[in-house]
Amino acid sequence: MSAPSPAPPRTASHRLAGLIAGRRTKWAVLALWIVLLAALGPLAGKLGDVEKNDAAAWLPGGAESTQVVELQEKFRKDETMLAVVVYERPGGITAADKAKATSDLPGLEKLPGAQKAQGPFPSKDGKALQTLVPFTDQDVTGAIDGARDLVKRGPPGLNAHVTGPAGGGADMFAVFETLDGFLLMAAGIVVIVLLLIIYRSPMLWFVPVLSAVFALGLAQSVVYLLAKNAGLTVNGQSAGILTVLVFGVATDYALLLVARYREELHRHEDRHEAMAYALHRAAPAIVASAATVAVGLLCLMLADMNSTAGMGPVAAAGVMTALASMVTLLPALLVIFGRWLFWPLVPRYDAKYLEPEAYESEHGIWSRVAGLVGKHPRALWALTSVGLLALTFGLGSLKAEGLSDAGQFTGRPDSVVGAEIVSKHYPAGSGAPAVVIGKASEAGPLGAAIQKTSGIAEVGKPVTAGGLVQYEATLRDSADSKAAQDTIDRLRDVAHSVPSADAKVGGTTATALDIKRASDRDNKVIIPIVLAVVFLILILLLRALVAPLLMMGTVVLSFLASLGACALVFRHGFGFEGTDTGFPLLAFIFLVALGVDYNIFLMHRVREESQSLGTRRGILRGLTVTGGVITSAGLVLAATFAALATLPLVAMAEMGFVVAFGVLLDTLIVRSLLLPALSYDIGRRIWTPGRLSKHHTAPEEPRVLDPIG
């Protein structure tokens, strides 16, 4: 006669878990999600309508360049972006070339949103012509495509390109227009393939993926509502990261729950009862993990940069909807479909699995890893620490000073080629002038001061409106260079010194400079706050001080090692010129939050096992039974973020690569070897000052212990 199943759950958390997976209530949970998605789902498709990808939208409201953008509204009826059409013939411009450029003017002015064109202006060396065309930003991508089709139809040997803010913006917008669809497809394919490999079932993958799709739809709807009604800044970067984050995090939580559910199906004849136990055991770690990640992300709201501040709520919404879906919809769907989902490896009830060792024996490789940790803990943590410290030396190659216009793309779009030609034949800052706005009553002194500023090539005629005067000053150096930024600093000093002018300096270069300085401030302020907040959450979760210190220390070391290794790869492997100014902060947020994520999964199980087995044996058992599923979760999350690395934008490619690399490093080294070895070496003192550090139900094991099973 087989041993009876454990008694039904009695605690409040058991009852709640049983309610979600109940025989009747599972249908109510499914119906609730269907109604929710039917009501909010259509809003998800509108997320692109509220995205803001212009440079000013990334800045804090108090930045001087942002104030200039606002003041410029008084000088024009429509928001415009300048397109620079450049024609080049290396052997010298011919009469036919001039006729071509002149004949293009009417066609350019007929394009959607085009204003009156100016030019063509010949270069001093006689090898290029330049035409300036302002466009309203209603459909700049389509207008620039039309301009390129028009100007490229010229005499043989004449090269024509469209660059300037409008040309670069069109190339950027073209990427963002296809971003969400590409990332959704890429992340979906990656997750499906990995789940097929992990589960070895042709059907089981469908339920986690469906739950992740529901979570993504809800997240996009919530973000749309926040952007529409609460002023949340959403851009293409945050929308893209939302997609991969939801798929990655949701799949991680699904792997943890399904693994525990499979374990309980061996111990319970009733699948509803098995899910109630699985959810009761797995949910606290999943909820704690999601809360830690979400709170860490919400700390980004303290940033000066609007784009960074907006990233926090966007990503936090994704994490919380993933949590909601994976602890409600996923359990309901799993019990609705039944055990056959696991075919051909269907978990059957067997009384032998009531003994934990029977289940642990199925984790052969992780039993051996645990044995290695138990036999050589000090050597393991010493060697892994030295290895990680060695990788941190790569931080000397990190150049987080922003990306030039050309450096933003992994390839060479038309706007980049055109900008290089313009800088070769015209003043390097042509097409992206500095904009100075002050009081019209001080127009004379202000203009004279601008003209005398070192680094200014020429100053346009003043334009007045609403008691203000506006000057456009062409820079001698390329608008995205360090020299141009130094000129902006000098120009601001000069402009601010004109009495009563109340002058402000903006423009493309000034915007980039303000972004850099706001990002530097955000790095210094937010990183310590995130560390403190996450540390406090870990203390509350584990009811200890030493274990959270170990977790935070190992994760920060892993982050620095990842950043150092990736800096070397970016510079010497991919040939990138540097990173975006906000890269270190976002990399820190994702790697530290997600790194702590996996440590929470491990240490929560270790604490559970330590209560009955003692700390050292609890560490080995926790590592044994969670090793496979946490490693699988890390592989899935790394693979989904790696989808970002395939994009033609350097900032997105770098973020995808560093998160993928960092997650793998944390999963395979920190969580598997470094943290368990450190914890094992210290013993039950990791729970100081908690109860487990003083009282334990099993004798503390000797320093060297045989592996479990």
C-alpha positions in Angstrom: 0.0 0.0 0.0 1.4 3.4 -1.0 2.2 6.1 1.5 -0.5 8.8 1.8 -0.1 12.2 0.3 0.7 15.0 2.7 -2.3 16.7 4.4 -3.9 19.5 2.5 -2.5 23.0 3.2 -3.9 24.8 6.2 -2.0 28.1 6.5 -3.3 31.4 5.0 -0.6 31.3 2.3 -1.6 27.7 1.6 -5.2 28.6 1.3 -4.4 31.5 -1.1 -2.3 29.2 -3.3 -5.0 26.6 -3.2 -7.5 29.3 -4.3 -5.5 30.2 -7.4 -5.1 26.5 -8.4 -8.5 25.3 -7.1 -10.8 23.0 -9.1 -13.3 25.7 -9.8 -11.4 28.9 -9.1 -8.7 28.2 -11.7 -11.4 29.0 -14.3 -12.2 32.2 -12.6 -8.5 33.2 -12.7 -8.3 32.5 -16.4 -11.5 34.4 -17.0 -10.2 37.4 -15.1 -7.1 37.6 -17.3 -9.1 37.2 -20.5 -11.4 40.1 -19.4 -8.4 42.2 -18.3 -6.6 41.7 -21.7 -9.8 42.3 -23.7 -10.3 45.6 -21.9 -6.7 46.9 -21.9 -5.0 44.9 -24.7 -5.9 47.3 -27.5 -3.9 50.0 -25.6 -0.7 47.9 -25.9 -0.7 48.6 -29.7 -0.7 52.3 -29.1 2.5 52.4 -27.0 4.4 53.7 -30.0 2.1 56.7 -30.3 3.3 58.1 -26.9 7.1 57.4 -27.4 9.3 60.4 -27.4 12.7 59.9 -29.1 13.8 63.5 -29.6 16.9 64.6 -27.7 15.2 67.2 -25.6 12.7 64.6 -24.2 15.7 62.8 -22.6 16.8 65.9 -20.7 15.7 67.2 -17.3 13.4 70.2 -17.5 15.9 72.5 -15.9 18.7 71.9 -18.4 19.7 75.0 -20.3 19.4 73.2 -23.7 15.9 72.2 -22.8 15.0 75.8 -21.9 16.3 76.8 -25.4 14.0 74.3 -27.1 11.1 75.8 -25.2 12.1 79.3 -26.1 12.4 78.4 -29.8 8.7 77.9 -29.9 8.3 81.7 -30.1 10.4 81.8 -33.3 8.5 79.3 -35.4 5.0 78.1 -36.0 5.9 74.5 -36.5 8.5 72.2 -34.9 11.1 71.7 -37.5 14.2 69.6 -38.1 16.9 70.6 -40.5 17.9 68.3 -43.3 21.3 68.8 -45.0 21.6 67.6 -48.6 25.2 67.3 -49.6 26.4 66.6 -53.1 30.1 65.6 -53.7 32.3 65.0 -56.6 35.9 64.3 -55.6 37.3 65.7 -58.8 35.4 69.0 -58.5 31.7 70.0 -59.0 30.7 70.5 -62.6 28.1 72.8 -64.2 25.8 69.7 -64.6 26.2 69.0 -60.9 25.1 72.6 -60.0 22.2 72.3 -62.4 21.2 69.0 -60.7 21.3 70.5 -57.2 19.3 73.6 -58.3 16.7 71.5 -60.1 16.2 69.4 -56.9 15.0 72.5 -55.0 11.3 72.4 -56.1 11.1 68.7 -55.6 12.5 68.9 -52.1 10.1 71.7 -51.2 7.1 69.6 -52.3 8.0 66.8 -49.9 5.6 66.3 -46.9 6.4 68.9 -44.2 9.2 70.6 -46.2 9.8 74.4 -45.7 11.6 76.7 -48.1 15.0 75.3 -49.1 18.2 77.3 -49.0 21.1 76.8 -51.4 22.8 75.1 -53.0 26.0 76.5 -51.3 29.3 75.6 -52.8 32.2 74.5 -50.6 35.5 76.5 -50.7 37.4 73.6 -52.2 34.8 73.4 -55.1 34.2 69.7 -54.5 30.7 69.8 -52.8 27.4 71.5 -52.7 25.1 71.9 -49.7 21.3 72.5 -49.5 19.4 73.2 -46.3 15.8 72.1 -46.0 13.8 72.4 -42.8 11.1 69.7 -42.2 8.3 69.6 -39.8 8.6 66.4 -37.7 5.2 65.0 -38.5 6.5 62.4 -40.9 10.2 63.1 -41.1 11.1 59.4 -41.9 8.9 59.3 -45.0 10.0 62.8 -46.1 13.7 62.0 -45.8 13.2 58.7 -47.7 11.6 60.8 -50.5 14.5 63.3 -50.4 17.1 60.6 -50.7 15.3 59.0 -53.7 15.2 62.4 -55.4 18.8 63.7 -54.9 20.5 60.4 -55.7 19.2 60.5 -59.3 22.0 62.6 -60.7 24.9 62.6 -63.2 27.4 59.7 -62.9 30.1 60.3 -60.3 28.1 62.7 -58.2 27.4 61.4 -54.7 24.4 62.7 -52.8 23.4 62.1 -49.2 20.9 63.5 -46.7 22.2 64.2 -43.2 21.8 66.8 -40.5 19.4 66.4 -37.5 16.5 65.4 -39.8 18.6 62.8 -41.7 20.0 61.3 -38.5 16.6 61.4 -36.8 15.0 59.6 -39.8 17.6 56.8 -39.6 17.1 56.5 -35.9 13.3 56.5 -36.2 13.5 53.8 -38.9 15.2 51.5 -36.4 12.7 52.3 -33.6 9.7 51.7 -35.9 10.6 48.0 -36.4 12.1 47.6 -32.9 9.2 46.3 -30.9 8.1 43.7 -33.6 11.6 42.5 -34.1 12.4 42.1 -30.4 9.1 40.4 -29.7 9.8 37.9 -32.4 13.4 37.4 -31.4 12.6 37.0 -27.7 9.7 34.7 -28.4 11.8 32.4 -30.6 14.7 32.3 -28.1 12.4 31.5 -25.2 10.5 28.8 -27.2 13.7 27.1 -28.3 15.2 27.1 -24.8 12.1 25.9 -23.2 11.9 23.0 -25.7 15.4 22.0 -24.7 14.9 22.5 -21.0 11.6 20.8 -20.6 12.1 18.2 -23.4 8.4 18.4 -24.1 6.7 19.5 -27.3 3.8 21.1 -25.4 4.9 22.4 -22.0 6.6 25.5 -23.5 3.3 26.9 -24.7 1.9 27.7 -21.3 4.8 29.8 -20.0 5.1 31.6 -23.3 1.3 32.3 -23.4 1.5 33.6 -19.9 4.5 35.9 -20.8 2.6 37.3 -23.8 -0.4 38.1 -21.5 2.1 39.8 -19.1 3.7 41.8 -21.9 0.3 43.0 -23.2 -0.7 44.1 -19.8 2.6 45.8 -19.2 2.5 47.8 -22.4 -1.1 48.9 -21.6 -0.1 50.1 -18.2 2.9 52.0 -19.6 0.7 53.5 -22.3 -1.8 54.8 -19.7 1.1 56.2 -17.5 2.6 58.0 -20.5 -0.7 59.3 -21.7 -2.1 60.5 -18.3 0.8 60.8 -15.9 3.6 62.3 -18.0 5.8 59.2 -18.0 8.6 59.6 -20.6 8.8 56.5 -22.8 11.3 56.2 -25.7 12.3 53.5 -28.1 15.0 52.2 -25.8 12.7 51.7 -22.7 10.0 50.2 -24.9 12.5 47.7 -26.4 13.9 46.8 -23.0 10.4 46.3 -21.7 9.8 43.6 -24.3 12.9 41.5 -23.5 12.7 42.1 -19.8 9.1 40.8 -19.5 9.9 37.7 -21.6 13.1 37.0 -19.7 11.8 37.6 -16.2 8.5 35.9 -16.8 10.2 32.8 -18.1 12.6 32.8 -15.1 9.6 32.8 -12.7 7.9 30.2 -14.8 10.9 27.9 -14.7 11.1 28.2 -10.9 7.4 27.5 -10.4 7.2 24.6 -12.9 10.3 23.0 -11.4 8.7 23.1 -7.9 5.4 21.9 -9.4 7.1 18.9 -11.1 8.7 18.1 -7.7 5.3 18.2 -5.9 3.6 16.2 -8.6 5.8 13.3 -7.6 4.6 13.7 -4.0 0.8 14.3 -4.6 -1.7 12.4 -6.5 -4.0 15.4 -6.9 -2.4 18.0 -9.3 -4.4 20.8 -7.7 -2.9 20.0 -4.3 0.5 19.7 -5.9 0.2 23.2 -7.3 -1.0 24.6 -4.0 2.1 23.3 -2.3 4.4 24.3 -5.2 3.0 27.8 -5.3 3.1 28.1 -1.5 6.8 27.1 -1.5 8.0 29.0 -4.6 5.9 32.2 -4.5 7.8 33.8 -1.5 11.1 33.7 -3.4 9.5 34.8 -6.6 7.7 37.7 -5.0 10.8 38.8 -3.0 12.8 38.7 -6.2 10.3 40.7 -8.2 9.9 43.2 -5.4 13.7 43.7 -5.2 14.1 44.2 -8.9 11.1 46.5 -9.1 12.1 48.7 -6.1 15.6 48.9 -7.5 14.3 50.0 -10.9 11.9 52.6 -9.3 15.0 54.2 -7.8 15.7 55.4 -11.3 12.9 57.9 -10.8 15.3 60.0 -8.8 17.4 60.6 -12.0 17.7 64.0 -13.6 17.5 62.5 -17.0 13.9 62.1 -18.2 14.8 59.0 -20.2 16.5 57.3 -17.2 13.7 58.4 -14.8 11.1 57.0 -17.3 13.0 53.7 -17.6 12.3 52.9 -13.9 8.5 52.8 -14.0 8.5 51.2 -17.5 10.7 48.3 -16.5 9.1 48.0 -13.0 5.7 47.7 -14.6 7.1 44.9 -16.8 8.5 43.0 -13.7 5.3 43.4 -11.7 3.0 42.2 -14.6 5.3 39.3 -15.2 5.0 38.4 -11.5 1.2 38.7 -11.5 0.9 36.5 -14.6 3.3 33.8 -13.3 1.8 33.4 -9.9 -1.9 33.5 -11.0 -2.4 32.8 -14.7 0.4 30.2 -15.1 -0.6 28.0 -12.2 -4.2 28.1 -13.3 -3.3 27.1 -16.9 -1.0 24.3 -15.7 -3.7 22.6 -13.6 -6.3 23.2 -16.3 -4.2 21.3 -18.8 -3.0 18.6 -16.4 0.0 16.3 -16.2 0.0 15.4 -19.9 1.6 18.8 -20.6 4.9 17.2 -19.4 4.8 14.4 -22.0 6.9 12.4 -22.6 8.5 12.8 -19.2 5.2 12.9 -17.2 5.8 13.2 -13.4 3.9 10.5 -11.6 3.0 10.2 -8.0 5.4 7.9 -6.1 5.6 7.5 -2.3 9.4 7.3 -2.5 9.5 11.0 -3.4 8.2 11.8 0.0 11.8 11.5 1.1 13.8 14.6 -0.1 16.9 12.5 -1.0 14.9 10.6 -3.7 14.3 13.8 -5.6 17.8 15.1 -5.0 19.3 12.0 -6.6 17.9 13.3 -9.9 20.2 16.3 -9.8 23.5 14.5 -10.6 25.7 17.3 -11.9 24.5 19.7 -9.2 25.1 17.1 -6.5 28.7 17.0 -7.7 29.0 20.8 -7.7 27.6 20.8 -4.2 30.2 18.2 -3.2 33.0 20.3 -4.7 31.7 23.3 -2.6 31.6 21.2 0.5 35.1 19.8 0.1 37.0 22.9 -1.1 35.0 26.0 -0.1 37.9 28.3 0.7 39.9 27.4 -2.4 36.7 27.9 -4.6 35.8 31.4 -3.2 39.4 32.5 -3.3 39.9 31.5 -7.0 36.6 32.8 -8.2 37.2 36.1 -6.4 40.6 36.5 -8.0 39.2 35.7 -11.4 36.4 38.3 -11.1 38.9 40.9 -9.7 41.1 40.3 -12.8 38.2 41.1 -15.1 37.6 44.5 -13.3 40.9 45.8 -14.7 39.1 46.1 -18.0 37.3 49.1 -16.5 40.2 51.2 -17.7 38.9 50.7 -21.2 35.4 52.0 -20.4 34.7 55.3 -22.1 31.2 56.4 -21.0 31.3 59.9 -22.5 28.5 59.6 -25.0 28.4 58.5 -28.6 29.0 60.7 -31.7 26.3 60.7 -34.4 28.4 58.1 -36.3 29.1 56.1 -33.2 25.4 55.6 -32.5 25.0 53.0 -35.3 26.8 49.7 -35.7 26.8 50.3 -39.4 27.0 53.4 -41.7 23.6 54.7 -42.6 23.2 57.5 -45.1 23.2 60.3 -42.5 26.5 59.2 -41.1 28.2 59.1 -44.6 26.7 62.5 -45.4 27.9 64.0 -42.1 31.5 62.9 -42.9 31.3 64.5 -46.3 30.0 67.8 -44.8 32.7 67.9 -42.2 35.3 67.3 -44.9 34.2 70.2 -47.1 32.5 72.7 -44.8 33.0 73.9 -41.2 32.6 70.8 -39.1 29.7 72.1 -37.1 27.7 73.0 -40.2 24.1 71.8 -40.1 24.0 71.6 -36.3 24.6 75.1 -35.0 24.6 76.3 -31.4 21.5 78.3 -30.7 21.7 81.4 -28.4 18.5 83.1 -27.2 18.4 86.3 -25.1 16.5 89.5 -24.7 16.1 91.5 -27.9 17.1 94.7 -26.2 20.7 93.2 -25.8 20.9 91.9 -29.4 23.9 93.9 -30.3 26.2 93.2 -27.3 25.1 89.5 -27.4 25.9 89.1 -31.1 29.3 90.7 -30.7 30.1 88.4 -27.7 29.1 85.3 -29.7 31.2 86.4 -32.7 34.4 86.8 -30.5 34.0 83.4 -28.9 36.8 81.0 -29.7 35.6 78.0 -31.7 32.8 79.8 -33.5 33.1 79.7 -37.3 30.3 82.1 -38.2 27.2 83.7 -36.7 23.9 83.9 -38.5 21.7 87.0 -38.7 19.6 87.7 -35.6 15.9 86.8 -35.6 13.6 88.5 -33.1 10.2 87.4 -31.8 8.3 88.1 -28.6 11.0 90.4 -27.1 13.7 87.8 -27.7 16.5 87.5 -30.1 17.9 84.2 -31.5 21.4 83.6 -33.0 22.6 80.5 -34.8 26.3 80.0 -34.4 28.2 77.5 -36.6 30.9 75.6 -34.7 34.4 75.1 -36.1 34.5 71.5 -34.8 32.2 68.6 -35.5 29.0 69.0 -33.4 29.5 65.7 -31.6 33.2 66.3 -30.7 34.8 67.1 -27.3 36.2 70.3 -28.8 32.7 71.4 -29.8 31.5 70.8 -26.2 34.3 72.9 -24.9 33.2 75.7 -27.3 29.7 75.4 -25.8 31.1 76.0 -22.3 33.0 79.0 -23.5 30.0 80.3 -25.4 27.8 79.9 -22.3 30.3 81.8 -20.2 30.4 84.7 -22.7 26.6 84.7 -23.2 25.9 84.7 -19.5 28.3 87.6 -19.0 26.3 90.0 -21.2 24.4 92.2 -18.8 20.7 91.9 -18.7 20.6 89.6 -21.7 19.5 86.5 -19.7 20.9 84.4 -22.5 20.6 80.7 -22.9 22.7 78.4 -25.1 21.3 75.3 -26.7 21.4 73.2 -29.9 22.6 69.7 -30.7 26.0 70.0 -29.0 24.6 71.7 -25.9 22.0 69.0 -25.6 24.7 66.2 -25.7 26.7 68.1 -23.1 23.8 68.5 -20.8 22.9 64.8 -21.2 26.5 63.9 -20.2 26.4 66.0 -17.1 23.0 64.9 -15.9 24.1 61.2 -16.4 27.2 61.8 -14.4 25.1 63.2 -11.5 22.6 60.3 -11.7 25.4 57.7 -11.5 26.8 59.3 -8.3 23.4 59.7 -6.6 21.3 56.6 -7.7 23.9 53.8 -7.4 24.4 54.2 -3.6 20.6 54.5 -3.1 19.9 51.3 -5.0 22.5 49.4 -3.0 21.0 50.6 0.3 17.4 49.8 -0.8 18.3 46.3 -2.1 20.3 45.5 1.0 17.4 46.5 3.3 15.1 44.2 1.4 17.5 41.3 1.7 17.8 41.9 5.4 14.0 41.7 5.8 13.8 38.6 3.5 16.5 36.6 5.2 16.3 38.1 8.7 20.0 38.3 8.8 22.9 40.8 8.2 25.8 38.6 7.1 24.1 36.7 4.3 22.8 39.9 2.7 26.3 41.4 2.9 27.7 38.4 1.1 25.0 38.5 -1.5 25.5 42.3 -2.2 29.3 42.0 -2.2 29.4 39.1 -4.6 26.8 40.7 -7.0 28.7 44.1 -7.0 31.9 42.3 -7.7 30.2 40.4 -10.5 28.9 43.7 -11.9 32.3 45.3 -12.0 33.8 42.2 -13.6 31.1 42.2 -16.3 31.6 45.9 -17.0 35.3 45.5 -17.2 35.1 42.5 -19.5 32.5 44.1 -21.8 34.5 47.4 -22.0 37.4 45.4 -23.4 35.1 43.6 -25.9 33.4 46.8 -27.0 36.7 48.6 -27.6 38.9 45.8 -29.0 36.4 43.3 -30.2 33.5 45.3 -31.7 35.4 48.5 -32.3 32.8 50.7 -30.7 34.0 54.2 -29.9 32.6 54.1 -26.4 29.3 53.9 -24.6 26.3 56.1 -24.0 26.6 58.3 -20.9 23.7 56.5 -19.2 25.2 53.0 -19.9 27.0 52.4 -16.5 23.9 53.3 -14.5 21.5 51.1 -16.5 24.0 48.3 -16.6 24.3 48.5 -12.8 20.5 48.5 -12.3 19.9 45.5 -14.4 22.9 43.4 -13.4 22.7 44.1 -9.7 18.9 43.7 -9.5 18.9 40.6 -11.7 22.0 39.2 -10.0 20.5 39.5 -6.6 17.4 37.8 -8.2 19.3 34.5 -8.6 20.9 34.8 -5.2 17.5 35.2 -3.6 16.3 32.1 -5.3 19.2 30.2 -3.9 19.4 31.6 -0.4 15.7 31.5 0.2 15.8 27.7 -0.5 19.0 27.4 1.6 17.3 29.1 4.5 14.3 26.8 4.2 16.5 23.7 4.2 18.8 25.1 7.0 15.9 25.2 9.4 15.8 21.4 9.5 19.2 20.3 8.3 21.6 22.9 9.7 23.3 25.6 7.6 26.1 23.8 5.9 24.0 20.8 4.8 21.2 23.3 3.9 23.6 25.1 1.6 24.5 21.9 -0.2 20.9 20.8 -0.5 19.7 24.2 -1.7 22.5 24.3 -4.3 21.7 20.8 -5.4 18.0 21.1 -5.9 18.0 24.7 -7.3 21.1 24.5 -9.5 19.5 23.2 -12.7 16.4 25.5 -12.7 18.3 28.7 -11.7 21.0 28.0 -14.4 18.2 27.4 -16.9 16.6 30.7 -15.9 19.9 32.5 -16.3 20.4 31.1 -19.8 16.9 32.2 -20.8 17.3 35.7 -19.5 20.8 36.1 -21.0 19.5 34.8 -24.4 16.5 37.2 -24.4 18.7 40.2 -23.6 21.2 39.0 -26.2 18.5 39.8 -28.8 19.2 43.5 -28.2 22.8 42.9 -29.3 21.6 42.2 -32.8 20.1 45.7 -33.2 21.9 48.3 -35.4 22.1 50.8 -32.5 25.3 50.7 -30.4 23.5 51.7 -27.2 21.0 48.8 -27.4 23.6 46.3 -28.6 25.9 47.2 -25.7 23.1 47.0 -23.2 22.0 43.6 -24.5 25.6 42.3 -24.5 26.5 43.4 -21.0 23.3 42.1 -19.4 23.6 38.8 -21.2 27.3 38.4 -20.2 26.7 39.6 -16.6 23.7 37.3 -16.1 25.7 34.3 -17.3 28.7 35.3 -15.1 26.5 35.7 -12.1 24.5 32.5 -12.8 27.5 30.2 -13.5 30.1 31.6 -11.2 28.7 33.8 -8.4 25.6 31.8 -7.6 27.0 28.4 -8.3 30.4 28.7 -6.7 31.4 31.9 -5.1 28.4 32.6 -2.9 27.8 29.0 -1.8 31.5 28.5 -1.0 31.7 31.7 1.0 28.5 30.8 2.9 29.7 27.3 3.6 33.0 28.5 4.9 31.4 30.9 7.3 28.7 28.4 8.4 25.7 29.3 10.4 27.1 32.7 11.2 25.7 33.9 7.8 22.4 34.2 9.6 23.7 36.6 12.3 22.0 38.0 14.2 19.0 35.8 13.3 17.7 32.8 15.2 19.3 30.4 12.8 22.8 31.7 13.8 22.2 30.5 17.4 19.8 27.6 17.3 19.5 24.8 14.8 17.6 21.6 14.7 20.5 19.5 13.4 24.2 19.5 14.5 26.4 21.8 12.5 28.3 19.6 10.0 32.0 19.2 9.8 33.9 21.6 7.4 34.3 18.8 4.8 31.1 17.1 3.9 30.2 14.4 1.4 27.8 15.6 -1.3 24.1 15.0 -0.8 22.7 11.9 -2.5 
